[in-house]
Amino acid sequence: VITAYDGIEGLQKTKEESPDLIILDVMMPNKDGYSVCAELKADPNYNKIPILLLTAVVSQMPTTTYTQRMGMEIEADDYIDKPVEPSELVRRAEILLQKG
């Protein structure tokens, strides 16, 4: 498990480590998860790494359509709203790893 505390560090660590899966929070300092996801999916060196977007934005917005649509438009492989049960997060991560 590799952790990053903001979007810029997340991009740097992805390029250093080339992980099998990225669980990416939408709301991060310095560069949000949507931007990080879009940048990775546009790069042929990293666009095959599955990305699961994880966010609490839903609790702050009246509808989830906007946030889910944004996630899918930037080609996130999955999208899950917080709070999430740990077992559900693991299940979804396993599905993405099997596809990859």
Secondary structure, 3 states (H helix, E strand, C coil): CCCCCCHHHHHHHHHHHCCCCEEEECCCCCCCHHHHHHHHHHCCCCCCCCEEEEECHHHHCCCCHHHHHHHHHCCCCEEEECCCCHHHHHHHHHHHHHHC
